[in-house]
Amino acid sequence: MMVQQALVEMGGGPQRLSDIAAHTGLDDSTVGRILARLAYTRIVVRPSRGLYALGPGAAEVGFHALTGVNFNRSAEVKAVLDKLREETDQGLVFLYTKSQFGANRQCLMMSVGDSDLVELGMTARDVLSVTRSLRTGASGRTILAYLSPEVQELVFEEGIPDEAGPGVIRDTETFKASLAEIRDQGYALGYQECMAHWNSVAAPIIWDDIIVGAVLMLKPADVMPHAPEQYIAATVEAAAQLSFSRTGWPNSN
């Protein structure tokens, strides 16, 4: 675990054995044996001689851990989302998680009543593009705000989906500043970022200091031109209830 955590903290890219050992405080021979075992299970790969990086096995482990908790407690998760919908006067509520493949997000659960994509003004193509991007939307920015600088740079290079809404933040420096603001205040406000005519509030779901997703609440822009404090507080509370710590689940502290 120390070696895997070191690779995460060092950016996830290829690292030399000696640097990994120095980061963990373990000796080179011990780290070498650990890396050899992790390579056998694909948790670590060797992109070139003398270099090691996290591999697909690490993504699989994280994905199974994430889905195991959510699916085992799906009724409790749905209850949290339903409560947020009620507290925001029938806002549309979504649970997004960081995708296990690439710097993307995926919708895992929702509380939207009888609403559908047509009501949202979205198509299936939008779901597979703009709403998956971490470069657009309150929930995308919320997840990205807590990821490493290396991952953030990859997302910046991807650019903005063509289907993004008129309120998407196009200036890179302004976008980066918004990520710092999210970390400071613990939530994000979106104004027609993913789609026209819809504003949003999002808050991070964090498991032991690791971002795993975000709770998103959407309302029409003409109904919610600016999110009232009670909507923001309710969204932050819902995300806190879905966050995890070693002291218990859910974490409502």
C-alpha positions in Angstrom: 0.0 0.0 0.0 2.9 2.4 0.8 4.3 1.8 -2.7 1.0 2.2 -4.4 0.3 5.4 -2.5 3.8 6.7 -3.4 3.0 6.2 -7.1 -0.2 8.1 -6.7 1.4 11.0 -4.7 4.3 11.2 -7.3 1.8 11.8 -10.1 1.0 8.3 -11.3 3.5 8.5 -14.2 6.7 6.4 -14.7 9.0 6.6 -11.7 12.4 5.2 -10.9 12.7 2.5 -8.3 15.2 4.6 -6.2 12.8 7.6 -6.2 9.9 5.4 -5.1 12.0 3.9 -2.4 13.0 7.4 -1.2 9.4 8.5 -1.2 8.3 5.5 1.0 11.3 5.4 3.2 11.9 1.8 2.4 15.1 0.3 1.0 15.6 -0.3 -2.7 15.6 -4.1 -2.4 12.3 -4.2 -0.5 10.6 -1.9 -3.0 12.0 -3.9 -5.9 10.4 -7.1 -4.5 7.1 -5.3 -4.0 7.1 -3.8 -7.5 7.8 -7.2 -9.0 4.7 -8.7 -7.2 2.5 -5.7 -8.2 3.7 -6.1 -11.8 2.5 -9.7 -11.8 -1.0 -8.5 -10.9 -0.9 -5.6 -13.4 -1.3 -3.1 -10.5 2.1 -1.8 -11.7 3.5 -1.8 -15.2 7.0 -1.2 -16.6 6.7 1.2 -19.5 10.5 1.1 -20.0 13.6 -0.3 -18.3 14.0 0.9 -14.7 10.7 2.8 -14.7 7.4 1.8 -13.0 3.9 3.2 -13.2 0.4 2.4 -12.0 -1.3 -0.1 -14.3 -4.8 -1.2 -15.3 -5.0 -3.5 -12.2 -5.0 -0.4 -10.0 -8.0 1.0 -11.8 -9.8 -2.3 -11.5 -9.2 -2.5 -7.7 -10.5 1.1 -7.3 -13.5 0.5 -9.4 -14.5 -2.7 -7.6 -14.1 -0.9 -4.2 -16.2 2.0 -5.4 -19.0 -0.1 -6.9 -19.1 -2.5 -4.0 -19.9 0.2 -1.5 -22.4 2.0 -3.7 -24.3 -1.1 -4.8 -24.3 -2.7 -1.3 -25.8 0.5 0.0 -27.8 1.7 -3.0 -31.0 2.1 -1.1 -29.3 4.5 1.4 -27.6 6.4 -1.5 -31.0 6.8 -3.3 -32.6 8.0 -0.1 -29.9 10.8 0.2 -30.5 11.9 -3.4 -34.3 11.8 -2.9 -34.0 14.0 0.2 -31.9 16.5 -1.7 -34.5 16.6 -4.5 -37.2 17.4 -1.9 -35.0 20.0 -0.1 -34.4 21.8 -3.4 -38.0 22.0 -4.4 -37.8 19.2 -6.9 -34.4 19.9 -8.3 -32.9 17.2 -10.5 -30.3 15.3 -8.6 -27.4 13.2 -10.0 -24.6 11.2 -8.5 -21.5 11.4 -10.6 -18.4 9.3 -10.0 -14.9 9.6 -11.5 -14.7 7.1 -14.4 -12.3 4.1 -13.9 -11.0 4.7 -17.4 -9.4 8.1 -18.1 -10.1 11.5 -16.7 -13.9 11.4 -17.1 -17.0 11.1 -15.0 -20.1 8.9 -15.2 -23.6 9.1 -13.8 -24.1 6.3 -11.3 -27.5 7.2 -9.9 -30.1 10.0 -10.1 -33.3 11.3 -8.5 -35.3 13.1 -11.2 -38.9 12.0 -10.8 -40.5 11.6 -14.3 -37.9 13.8 -16.0 -36.0 12.5 -19.1 -33.3 13.6 -21.5 -35.9 15.5 -23.6 -36.9 17.6 -20.6 -33.3 18.4 -20.0 -32.8 19.4 -23.6 -30.2 16.7 -24.0 -29.5 13.9 -26.5 -27.8 10.6 -26.0 -24.7 12.1 -27.7 -24.6 14.8 -25.1 -24.5 12.2 -22.3 -21.5 10.6 -23.9 -19.7 13.8 -24.5 -20.3 17.0 -22.6 -21.6 15.4 -19.4 -18.6 13.0 -19.3 -16.0 15.7 -19.5 -14.3 17.1 -16.4 -13.8 20.3 -18.3 -17.5 21.3 -18.2 -20.1 21.6 -15.5 -20.2 22.1 -11.8 -19.8 18.4 -11.1 -16.9 18.0 -13.6 -15.0 21.0 -12.1 -15.7 19.7 -8.6 -14.2 16.3 -9.3 -11.3 17.9 -11.2 -10.5 20.3 -8.4 -9.4 17.5 -6.1 -7.4 15.5 -8.7 -3.6 15.8 -9.1 -2.1 18.7 -11.1 -0.9 16.2 -13.7 -4.4 15.0 -14.3 -5.7 18.5 -14.4 -3.2 19.4 -17.2 -4.4 16.4 -19.2 -8.0 17.7 -18.9 -6.9 21.2 -19.9 -5.3 19.8 -23.1 -8.5 17.9 -24.0 -10.4 21.1 -24.6 -14.1 21.8 -24.3 -16.7 19.6 -25.9 -18.6 21.2 -28.8 -21.9 20.5 -27.1 -21.0 22.5 -24.0 -23.5 25.2 -22.8 -23.1 29.0 -23.3 -21.9 29.5 -19.8 -18.9 27.1 -20.0 -15.7 28.6 -18.7 -13.4 29.0 -21.7 -10.5 30.9 -20.4 -8.0 28.4 -18.9 -6.7 30.7 -16.2 -10.2 31.6 -15.0 -11.0 27.8 -15.1 -8.0 27.0 -13.0 -9.0 29.8 -10.5 -12.4 28.2 -10.2 -10.8 24.9 -9.1 -9.0 26.6 -6.3 -12.3 28.3 -5.3 -14.0 25.0 -5.1 -11.4 23.6 -2.8 -11.7 26.6 -0.6 -15.5 26.7 -0.3 -16.3 23.0 -0.7 -18.8 23.4 -3.6 -19.2 24.7 -7.2 -21.9 26.7 -8.9 -22.6 26.2 -12.6 -24.4 28.7 -14.8 -25.5 27.0 -18.1 -22.1 25.2 -18.3 -23.2 21.8 -19.7 -26.4 22.9 -21.3 -28.4 26.1 -22.0 -31.1 27.1 -19.6 -29.9 25.0 -16.6 -28.0 26.1 -13.6 -26.4 23.8 -11.0 -24.8 23.2 -7.6 -22.3 20.5 -7.0 -20.3 19.2 -4.0 -17.5 16.6 -3.7 -17.8 13.1 -2.4 -14.5 12.2 -0.7 -13.3 8.9 0.7 -10.4 9.3 3.1 -9.0 12.4 1.2 -9.6 10.9 -2.2 -12.1 12.4 -4.6 -14.5 9.7 -6.0 -17.4 11.8 -7.3 -19.8 14.6 -6.8 -23.5 15.3 -6.1 -25.1 17.6 -8.6 -28.4 19.5 -8.3 -29.9 21.1 -11.5 -32.7 23.6 -11.8 -33.9 25.7 -14.8 -32.0 29.0 -15.0 -35.2 31.1 -15.0 -36.3 29.3 -11.8 -32.8 29.5 -10.1 -30.8 32.4 -11.6 -28.6 32.2 -8.5 -28.5 29.3 -6.1 -30.0 30.2 -2.7 -27.9 29.4 0.4 -30.3 26.6 1.5 -29.9 24.8 -1.8 -26.1 25.0 -1.5 -26.2 23.8 2.1 -28.5 20.9 1.2 -26.2 19.8 -1.7 -23.1 20.0 0.5 -24.8 18.0 3.2 -25.9 15.3 0.7 -22.3 15.0 -0.5 -21.0 14.8 3.1 -23.4 11.9 3.8 -22.1 10.0 0.8 -18.5 10.6 1.8 -16.5 7.9 3.5 -14.0 7.9 6.3 -12.4 5.1 8.4 -14.6 6.1 11.3 -17.7 5.0 9.5 -20.1 5.3 6.5 -21.8 7.5 5.7 -19.8 10.4 7.0 -22.2 13.1 8.2 -19.6 15.1 10.1 
